[in-house]
């Protein structure tokens, strides 16, 4: 059975979350978001890139 953190979690630790939040606030990225924040969207797109998904269907199947 799996013990420890997943590889994706370990990679996302390198992202300075404070800097990401500052960029989102600067550009008003979450202005019209209701449920899916910029950070959530970034995580989904980063995961899709790492797993070599080419479309929304592939992303949905993987997540």
HTML snippet that shows the backbone in 3Dmol.js (N, CA, C, O; Angstrom):
<script src="https://3Dmol.org/build/3Dmol-min.js"></script>
<div id="view" style="width:600px;height:400px;position:relative"></div>
<script>
const pdb = `
ATOM      1  N   UNK A   1       0.836  -1.181   0.000  1.00  0.00           N
ATOM      2  CA  UNK A   1       0.000   0.000   0.000  1.00  0.00           C
ATOM      3  C   UNK A   1       0.881   1.245   0.000  1.00  0.00           C
ATOM      4  O   UNK A   1       2.010   1.226   0.492  1.00  0.00           O
ATOM      5  N   UNK A   2       0.353   2.308  -0.552  1.00  0.00           N
ATOM      6  CA  UNK A   2       1.096   3.560  -0.690  1.00  0.00           C
ATOM      7  C   UNK A   2       1.313   4.236   0.660  1.00  0.00           C
ATOM      8  O   UNK A   2       0.387   4.366   1.462  1.00  0.00           O
ATOM      9  N   UNK A   3       2.527   4.657   0.892  1.00  0.00           N
ATOM     10  CA  UNK A   3       2.854   5.423   2.097  1.00  0.00           C
ATOM     11  C   UNK A   3       3.593   6.683   1.681  1.00  0.00           C
ATOM     12  O   UNK A   3       4.435   6.639   0.784  1.00  0.00           O
ATOM     13  N   UNK A   4       3.294   7.796   2.315  1.00  0.00           N
ATOM     14  CA  UNK A   4       3.958   9.047   1.975  1.00  0.00           C
ATOM     15  C   UNK A   4       3.138   9.887   1.027  1.00  0.00           C
ATOM     16  O   UNK A   4       1.945   9.648   0.840  1.00  0.00           O
ATOM     17  N   UNK A   5       3.785  10.877   0.426  1.00  0.00           N
ATOM     18  CA  UNK A   5       3.097  11.819  -0.452  1.00  0.00           C
ATOM     19  C   UNK A   5       3.221  11.402  -1.907  1.00  0.00           C
ATOM     20  O   UNK A   5       4.203  10.776  -2.308  1.00  0.00           O
ATOM     21  N   UNK A   6       2.214  11.757  -2.688  1.00  0.00           N
ATOM     22  CA  UNK A   6       2.222  11.483  -4.115  1.00  0.00           C
ATOM     23  C   UNK A   6       3.241  12.383  -4.814  1.00  0.00           C
ATOM     24  O   UNK A   6       3.633  13.420  -4.280  1.00  0.00           O
ATOM     25  N   UNK A   7       3.658  11.984  -5.997  1.00  0.00           N
ATOM     26  CA  UNK A   7       4.645  12.737  -6.762  1.00  0.00           C
ATOM     27  C   UNK A   7       4.104  14.123  -7.118  1.00  0.00           C
ATOM     28  O   UNK A   7       4.835  15.110  -7.036  1.00  0.00           O
ATOM     29  N   UNK A   8       2.839  14.205  -7.508  1.00  0.00           N
ATOM     30  CA  UNK A   8       2.242  15.492  -7.870  1.00  0.00           C
ATOM     31  C   UNK A   8       2.270  16.460  -6.685  1.00  0.00           C
ATOM     32  O   UNK A   8       2.554  17.645  -6.862  1.00  0.00           O
ATOM     33  N   UNK A   9       1.986  15.977  -5.512  1.00  0.00           N
ATOM     34  CA  UNK A   9       2.039  16.810  -4.305  1.00  0.00           C
ATOM     35  C   UNK A   9       3.449  17.307  -4.055  1.00  0.00           C
ATOM     36  O   UNK A   9       3.644  18.464  -3.684  1.00  0.00           O
ATOM     37  N   UNK A  10       4.409  16.464  -4.248  1.00  0.00           N
ATOM     38  CA  UNK A  10       5.801  16.860  -4.043  1.00  0.00           C
ATOM     39  C   UNK A  10       6.219  17.924  -5.057  1.00  0.00           C
ATOM     40  O   UNK A  10       6.944  18.854  -4.706  1.00  0.00           O
ATOM     41  N   UNK A  11       5.773  17.801  -6.306  1.00  0.00           N
ATOM     42  CA  UNK A  11       6.103  18.797  -7.324  1.00  0.00           C
ATOM     43  C   UNK A  11       5.445  20.146  -7.045  1.00  0.00           C
ATOM     44  O   UNK A  11       6.051  21.193  -7.272  1.00  0.00           O
ATOM     45  N   UNK A  12       4.222  20.123  -6.559  1.00  0.00           N
ATOM     46  CA  UNK A  12       3.504  21.366  -6.309  1.00  0.00           C
ATOM     47  C   UNK A  12       4.049  22.117  -5.095  1.00  0.00           C
ATOM     48  O   UNK A  12       3.741  23.294  -4.909  1.00  0.00           O
ATOM     49  N   UNK A  13       4.852  21.452  -4.273  1.00  0.00           N
ATOM     50  CA  UNK A  13       5.499  22.136  -3.144  1.00  0.00           C
ATOM     51  C   UNK A  13       6.481  23.199  -3.628  1.00  0.00           C
ATOM     52  O   UNK A  13       6.787  24.137  -2.892  1.00  0.00           O
ATOM     53  N   UNK A  14       6.979  23.062  -4.864  1.00  0.00           N
ATOM     54  CA  UNK A  14       7.924  24.030  -5.408  1.00  0.00           C
ATOM     55  C   UNK A  14       7.242  25.323  -5.845  1.00  0.00           C
ATOM     56  O   UNK A  14       7.909  26.338  -6.049  1.00  0.00           O
ATOM     57  N   UNK A  15       5.928  25.293  -5.989  1.00  0.00           N
ATOM     58  CA  UNK A  15       5.184  26.486  -6.374  1.00  0.00           C
ATOM     59  C   UNK A  15       4.998  27.385  -5.154  1.00  0.00           C
ATOM     60  O   UNK A  15       4.363  26.978  -4.181  1.00  0.00           O
ATOM     61  N   UNK A  16       5.544  28.601  -5.193  1.00  0.00           N
ATOM     62  CA  UNK A  16       5.333  29.508  -4.065  1.00  0.00           C
ATOM     63  C   UNK A  16       3.883  30.006  -4.068  1.00  0.00           C
ATOM     64  O   UNK A  16       3.519  30.881  -4.855  1.00  0.00           O
ATOM     65  N   UNK A  17       3.071  29.443  -3.188  1.00  0.00           N
ATOM     66  CA  UNK A  17       1.639  29.726  -3.183  1.00  0.00           C
ATOM     67  C   UNK A  17       1.346  31.198  -2.900  1.00  0.00           C
ATOM     68  O   UNK A  17       0.388  31.758  -3.432  1.00  0.00           O
ATOM     69  N   UNK A  18       2.171  31.820  -2.063  1.00  0.00           N
ATOM     70  CA  UNK A  18       1.968  33.233  -1.753  1.00  0.00           C
ATOM     71  C   UNK A  18       2.145  34.085  -3.016  1.00  0.00           C
ATOM     72  O   UNK A  18       1.360  35.000  -3.265  1.00  0.00           O
ATOM     73  N   UNK A  19       3.168  33.786  -3.801  1.00  0.00           N
ATOM     74  CA  UNK A  19       3.407  34.513  -5.047  1.00  0.00           C
ATOM     75  C   UNK A  19       2.269  34.273  -6.037  1.00  0.00           C
ATOM     76  O   UNK A  19       1.848  35.195  -6.735  1.00  0.00           O
ATOM     77  N   UNK A  20       1.776  33.049  -6.097  1.00  0.00           N
ATOM     78  CA  UNK A  20       0.653  32.731  -6.988  1.00  0.00           C
ATOM     79  C   UNK A  20      -0.572  33.544  -6.585  1.00  0.00           C
ATOM     80  O   UNK A  20      -1.239  34.119  -7.445  1.00  0.00           O
ATOM     81  N   UNK A  21      -0.877  33.600  -5.286  1.00  0.00           N
ATOM     82  CA  UNK A  21      -2.008  34.386  -4.795  1.00  0.00           C
ATOM     83  C   UNK A  21      -1.856  35.872  -5.131  1.00  0.00           C
ATOM     84  O   UNK A  21      -2.826  36.538  -5.494  1.00  0.00           O
ATOM     85  N   UNK A  22      -0.632  36.380  -5.005  1.00  0.00           N
ATOM     86  CA  UNK A  22      -0.382  37.786  -5.316  1.00  0.00           C
ATOM     87  C   UNK A  22      -0.651  38.074  -6.795  1.00  0.00           C
ATOM     88  O   UNK A  22      -1.240  39.100  -7.134  1.00  0.00           O
ATOM     89  N   UNK A  23      -0.223  37.177  -7.661  1.00  0.00           N
ATOM     90  CA  UNK A  23      -0.467  37.347  -9.101  1.00  0.00           C
ATOM     91  C   UNK A  23      -1.959  37.302  -9.417  1.00  0.00           C
ATOM     92  O   UNK A  23      -2.445  38.083 -10.236  1.00  0.00           O
ATOM     93  N   UNK A  24      -2.678  36.401  -8.779  1.00  0.00           N
ATOM     94  CA  UNK A  24      -4.123  36.293  -9.004  1.00  0.00           C
ATOM     95  C   UNK A  24      -4.817  37.570  -8.533  1.00  0.00           C
ATOM     96  O   UNK A  24      -5.706  38.076  -9.217  1.00  0.00           O
ATOM     97  N   UNK A  25      -4.424  38.093  -7.379  1.00  0.00           N
ATOM     98  CA  UNK A  25      -5.024  39.333  -6.877  1.00  0.00           C
ATOM     99  C   UNK A  25      -4.668  40.520  -7.760  1.00  0.00           C
ATOM    100  O   UNK A  25      -5.516  41.375  -8.016  1.00  0.00           O
ATOM    101  N   UNK A  26      -3.439  40.583  -8.222  1.00  0.00           N
ATOM    102  CA  UNK A  26      -2.987  41.687  -9.071  1.00  0.00           C
ATOM    103  C   UNK A  26      -3.801  41.767 -10.359  1.00  0.00           C
ATOM    104  O   UNK A  26      -4.166  42.856 -10.803  1.00  0.00           O
ATOM    105  N   UNK A  27      -4.082  40.617 -10.952  1.00  0.00           N
ATOM    106  CA  UNK A  27      -4.798  40.574 -12.225  1.00  0.00           C
ATOM    107  C   UNK A  27      -6.287  40.284 -12.049  1.00  0.00           C
ATOM    108  O   UNK A  27      -7.004  40.086 -13.030  1.00  0.00           O
ATOM    109  N   UNK A  28      -6.752  40.258 -10.799  1.00  0.00           N
ATOM    110  CA  UNK A  28      -8.163  40.038 -10.470  1.00  0.00           C
ATOM    111  C   UNK A  28      -8.683  38.743 -11.102  1.00  0.00           C
ATOM    112  O   UNK A  28      -9.750  38.713 -11.714  1.00  0.00           O
ATOM    113  N   UNK A  29      -7.901  37.686 -10.936  1.00  0.00           N
ATOM    114  CA  UNK A  29      -8.199  36.410 -11.574  1.00  0.00           C
ATOM    115  C   UNK A  29      -9.419  35.690 -11.045  1.00  0.00           C
ATOM    116  O   UNK A  29     -10.091  34.986 -11.799  1.00  0.00           O
ATOM    117  N   UNK A  30      -9.720  35.846  -9.779  1.00  0.00           N
ATOM    118  CA  UNK A  30     -10.863  35.152  -9.181  1.00  0.00           C
ATOM    119  C   UNK A  30     -12.110  36.029  -9.109  1.00  0.00           C
ATOM    120  O   UNK A  30     -13.017  35.752  -8.325  1.00  0.00           O
ATOM    121  N   UNK A  31     -12.161  37.080  -9.916  1.00  0.00           N
ATOM    122  CA  UNK A  31     -13.263  38.045  -9.827  1.00  0.00           C
ATOM    123  C   UNK A  31     -14.621  37.408 -10.115  1.00  0.00           C
ATOM    124  O   UNK A  31     -15.585  37.679  -9.400  1.00  0.00           O
ATOM    125  N   UNK A  32     -14.716  36.580 -11.129  1.00  0.00           N
ATOM    126  CA  UNK A  32     -16.003  36.015 -11.521  1.00  0.00           C
ATOM    127  C   UNK A  32     -16.102  34.519 -11.234  1.00  0.00           C
ATOM    128  O   UNK A  32     -16.990  33.842 -11.752  1.00  0.00           O
ATOM    129  N   UNK A  33     -15.204  34.011 -10.422  1.00  0.00           N
ATOM    130  CA  UNK A  33     -15.215  32.587 -10.084  1.00  0.00           C
ATOM    131  C   UNK A  33     -16.209  32.324  -8.968  1.00  0.00           C
ATOM    132  O   UNK A  33     -16.282  33.081  -8.001  1.00  0.00           O
ATOM    133  N   UNK A  34     -16.956  31.271  -9.101  1.00  0.00           N
ATOM    134  CA  UNK A  34     -17.899  30.900  -8.053  1.00  0.00           C
ATOM    135  C   UNK A  34     -17.415  29.686  -7.278  1.00  0.00           C
ATOM    136  O   UNK A  34     -17.452  29.682  -6.047  1.00  0.00           O
ATOM    137  N   UNK A  35     -16.963  28.660  -7.979  1.00  0.00           N
ATOM    138  CA  UNK A  35     -16.588  27.431  -7.290  1.00  0.00           C
ATOM    139  C   UNK A  35     -15.185  26.946  -7.644  1.00  0.00           C
ATOM    140  O   UNK A  35     -14.541  26.288  -6.828  1.00  0.00           O
ATOM    141  N   UNK A  36     -14.706  27.255  -8.829  1.00  0.00           N
ATOM    142  CA  UNK A  36     -13.438  26.716  -9.322  1.00  0.00           C
ATOM    143  C   UNK A  36     -12.423  27.846  -9.382  1.00  0.00           C
ATOM    144  O   UNK A  36     -12.395  28.601 -10.354  1.00  0.00           O
ATOM    145  N   UNK A  37     -11.595  27.970  -8.364  1.00  0.00           N
ATOM    146  CA  UNK A  37     -10.661  29.086  -8.262  1.00  0.00           C
ATOM    147  C   UNK A  37      -9.513  28.949  -9.253  1.00  0.00           C
ATOM    148  O   UNK A  37      -9.344  27.906  -9.885  1.00  0.00           O
ATOM    149  N   UNK A  38      -8.729  30.010  -9.379  1.00  0.00           N
ATOM    150  CA  UNK A  38      -7.560  29.994 -10.265  1.00  0.00           C
ATOM    151  C   UNK A  38      -6.561  28.934  -9.823  1.00  0.00           C
ATOM    152  O   UNK A  38      -5.944  28.270 -10.656  1.00  0.00           O
ATOM    153  N   UNK A  39      -6.402  28.776  -8.522  1.00  0.00           N
ATOM    154  CA  UNK A  39      -5.463  27.774  -8.019  1.00  0.00           C
ATOM    155  C   UNK A  39      -5.940  26.367  -8.367  1.00  0.00           C
ATOM    156  O   UNK A  39      -5.137  25.520  -8.759  1.00  0.00           O
ATOM    157  N   UNK A  40      -7.234  26.113  -8.227  1.00  0.00           N
ATOM    158  CA  UNK A  40      -7.785  24.807  -8.599  1.00  0.00           C
ATOM    159  C   UNK A  40      -7.591  24.541 -10.092  1.00  0.00           C
ATOM    160  O   UNK A  40      -7.228  23.435 -10.493  1.00  0.00           O
ATOM    161  N   UNK A  41      -7.836  25.563 -10.904  1.00  0.00           N
ATOM    162  CA  UNK A  41      -7.668  25.406 -12.346  1.00  0.00           C
ATOM    163  C   UNK A  41      -6.202  25.160 -12.693  1.00  0.00           C
ATOM    164  O   UNK A  41      -5.896  24.328 -13.547  1.00  0.00           O
ATOM    165  N   UNK A  42      -5.306  25.872 -12.040  1.00  0.00           N
ATOM    166  CA  UNK A  42      -3.878  25.655 -12.283  1.00  0.00           C
ATOM    167  C   UNK A  42      -3.481  24.224 -11.936  1.00  0.00           C
ATOM    168  O   UNK A  42      -2.758  23.581 -12.696  1.00  0.00           O
ATOM    169  N   UNK A  43      -3.947  23.722 -10.798  1.00  0.00           N
ATOM    170  CA  UNK A  43      -3.614  22.356 -10.402  1.00  0.00           C
ATOM    171  C   UNK A  43      -4.131  21.340 -11.412  1.00  0.00           C
ATOM    172  O   UNK A  43      -3.431  20.386 -11.753  1.00  0.00           O
ATOM    173  N   UNK A  44      -5.362  21.543 -11.891  1.00  0.00           N
ATOM    174  CA  UNK A  44      -5.930  20.627 -12.890  1.00  0.00           C
ATOM    175  C   UNK A  44      -5.123  20.654 -14.186  1.00  0.00           C
ATOM    176  O   UNK A  44      -4.852  19.607 -14.775  1.00  0.00           O
ATOM    177  N   UNK A  45      -4.742  21.851 -14.627  1.00  0.00           N
ATOM    178  CA  UNK A  45      -3.988  21.964 -15.882  1.00  0.00           C
ATOM    179  C   UNK A  45      -2.560  21.437 -15.725  1.00  0.00           C
ATOM    180  O   UNK A  45      -2.023  20.839 -16.657  1.00  0.00           O
ATOM    181  N   UNK A  46      -1.946  21.647 -14.581  1.00  0.00           N
ATOM    182  CA  UNK A  46      -0.603  21.112 -14.339  1.00  0.00           C
ATOM    183  C   UNK A  46      -0.642  19.584 -14.326  1.00  0.00           C
ATOM    184  O   UNK A  46       0.236  18.927 -14.886  1.00  0.00           O
ATOM    185  N   UNK A  47      -1.663  19.029 -13.686  1.00  0.00           N
ATOM    186  CA  UNK A  47      -1.807  17.575 -13.651  1.00  0.00           C
ATOM    187  C   UNK A  47      -2.019  17.022 -15.057  1.00  0.00           C
ATOM    188  O   UNK A  47      -1.476  15.975 -15.407  1.00  0.00           O
ATOM    189  N   UNK A  48      -2.812  17.732 -15.862  1.00  0.00           N
ATOM    190  CA  UNK A  48      -3.056  17.298 -17.239  1.00  0.00           C
ATOM    191  C   UNK A  48      -1.763  17.319 -18.046  1.00  0.00           C
ATOM    192  O   UNK A  48      -1.513  16.405 -18.832  1.00  0.00           O
ATOM    193  N   UNK A  49      -0.944  18.341 -17.864  1.00  0.00           N
ATOM    194  CA  UNK A  49       0.333  18.419 -18.569  1.00  0.00           C
ATOM    195  C   UNK A  49       1.257  17.274 -18.164  1.00  0.00           C
ATOM    196  O   UNK A  49       1.908  16.663 -19.012  1.00  0.00           O
ATOM    197  N   UNK A  50       1.310  16.989 -16.874  1.00  0.00           N
ATOM    198  CA  UNK A  50       2.204  15.936 -16.385  1.00  0.00           C
ATOM    199  C   UNK A  50       1.783  14.547 -16.835  1.00  0.00           C
ATOM    200  O   UNK A  50       2.624  13.661 -16.994  1.00  0.00           O
ATOM    201  N   UNK A  51       0.483  14.352 -17.041  1.00  0.00           N
ATOM    202  CA  UNK A  51      -0.004  13.038 -17.455  1.00  0.00           C
ATOM    203  C   UNK A  51      -0.231  12.962 -18.961  1.00  0.00           C
ATOM    204  O   UNK A  51      -0.795  11.988 -19.461  1.00  0.00           O
ATOM    205  N   UNK A  52       0.213  14.001 -19.688  1.00  0.00           N
ATOM    206  CA  UNK A  52       0.159  14.049 -21.154  1.00  0.00           C
ATOM    207  C   UNK A  52      -1.257  13.916 -21.718  1.00  0.00           C
ATOM    208  O   UNK A  52      -1.471  13.223 -22.713  1.00  0.00           O
ATOM    209  N   UNK A  53      -2.215  14.578 -21.083  1.00  0.00           N
ATOM    210  CA  UNK A  53      -3.592  14.573 -21.593  1.00  0.00           C
ATOM    211  C   UNK A  53      -3.723  15.625 -22.669  1.00  0.00           C
ATOM    212  O   UNK A  53      -3.106  16.687 -22.585  1.00  0.00           O
ATOM    213  N   UNK A  54      -4.529  15.336 -23.688  1.00  0.00           N
ATOM    214  CA  UNK A  54      -4.643  16.237 -24.828  1.00  0.00           C
ATOM    215  C   UNK A  54      -5.987  16.942 -24.905  1.00  0.00           C
ATOM    216  O   UNK A  54      -6.138  17.878 -25.691  1.00  0.00           O
ATOM    217  N   UNK A  55      -6.957  16.525 -24.124  1.00  0.00           N
ATOM    218  CA  UNK A  55      -8.266  17.153 -24.206  1.00  0.00           C
ATOM    219  C   UNK A  55      -8.995  17.087 -22.878  1.00  0.00           C
ATOM    220  O   UNK A  55      -8.530  16.482 -21.912  1.00  0.00           O
ATOM    221  N   UNK A  56     -10.159  17.734 -22.863  1.00  0.00           N
ATOM    222  CA  UNK A  56     -10.947  17.768 -21.631  1.00  0.00           C
ATOM    223  C   UNK A  56     -11.419  16.386 -21.201  1.00  0.00           C
ATOM    224  O   UNK A  56     -11.489  16.089 -20.009  1.00  0.00           O
ATOM    225  N   UNK A  57     -11.742  15.546 -22.174  1.00  0.00           N
ATOM    226  CA  UNK A  57     -12.199  14.202 -21.842  1.00  0.00           C
ATOM    227  C   UNK A  57     -11.103  13.412 -21.129  1.00  0.00           C
ATOM    228  O   UNK A  57     -11.376  12.709 -20.157  1.00  0.00           O
ATOM    229  N   UNK A  58      -9.879  13.524 -21.603  1.00  0.00           N
ATOM    230  CA  UNK A  58      -8.762  12.835 -20.975  1.00  0.00           C
ATOM    231  C   UNK A  58      -8.485  13.359 -19.567  1.00  0.00           C
ATOM    232  O   UNK A  58      -8.182  12.587 -18.657  1.00  0.00           O
ATOM    233  N   UNK A  59      -8.591  14.681 -19.397  1.00  0.00           N
ATOM    234  CA  UNK A  59      -8.408  15.270 -18.077  1.00  0.00           C
ATOM    235  C   UNK A  59      -9.472  14.772 -17.121  1.00  0.00           C
ATOM    236  O   UNK A  59      -9.174  14.404 -15.985  1.00  0.00           O
ATOM    237  N   UNK A  60     -10.715  14.762 -17.581  1.00  0.00           N
ATOM    238  CA  UNK A  60     -11.834  14.311 -16.754  1.00  0.00           C
ATOM    239  C   UNK A  60     -11.659  12.846 -16.356  1.00  0.00           C
ATOM    240  O   UNK A  60     -11.906  12.485 -15.205  1.00  0.00           O
ATOM    241  N   UNK A  61     -11.243  12.017 -17.280  1.00  0.00           N
ATOM    242  CA  UNK A  61     -11.053  10.600 -16.977  1.00  0.00           C
ATOM    243  C   UNK A  61      -9.948  10.392 -15.953  1.00  0.00           C
ATOM    244  O   UNK A  61     -10.046   9.523 -15.086  1.00  0.00           O
ATOM    245  N   UNK A  62      -8.891  11.202 -16.063  1.00  0.00           N
ATOM    246  CA  UNK A  62      -7.751  11.048 -15.161  1.00  0.00           C
ATOM    247  C   UNK A  62      -8.066  11.554 -13.756  1.00  0.00           C
ATOM    248  O   UNK A  62      -7.707  10.924 -12.761  1.00  0.00           O
ATOM    249  N   UNK A  63      -8.745  12.704 -13.689  1.00  0.00           N
ATOM    250  CA  UNK A  63      -9.068  13.251 -12.374  1.00  0.00           C
ATOM    251  C   UNK A  63     -10.144  12.459 -11.707  1.00  0.00           C
ATOM    252  O   UNK A  63     -10.543  12.779 -10.588  1.00  0.00           O
TER     253      UNK A  63
END
`;
const viewer = $3Dmol.createViewer("view");
viewer.addModel(pdb, "pdb");
viewer.setStyle({}, {cartoon: {color: "spectrum"}});
viewer.zoomTo();
viewer.render();
</script>
